[in-house]
Amino acid sequence: MLDSMTELRRLNKDFKSIKIRTLCDLLPSGGYLIRIDGHLTYMYNSIIYDIWDCLNEEVDAVWMVLA
């Protein structure tokens, strides 16, 4: 999914202490790179693509993937 990524825009809203599960409901459709403590994960249209279940982890920062 990130193969065609050309630009990232960091979202200025403070997402700290919000769980990824909640973030999925807050953000509009699209692709997002999400940083949690020591890890990055990718969300596309409210679906998390990762190798482990990180839905209960707290968000540190979020970038919108722009095509």
Buried (B, 14 or more C-beta within 10 A) or exposed (E): EEEEEEEBEEEEEEBEEBBBEBBBEEBEEEBBBBBBEEEEBBBBEBEBEBEEEBBEBBBBBBBBBEE
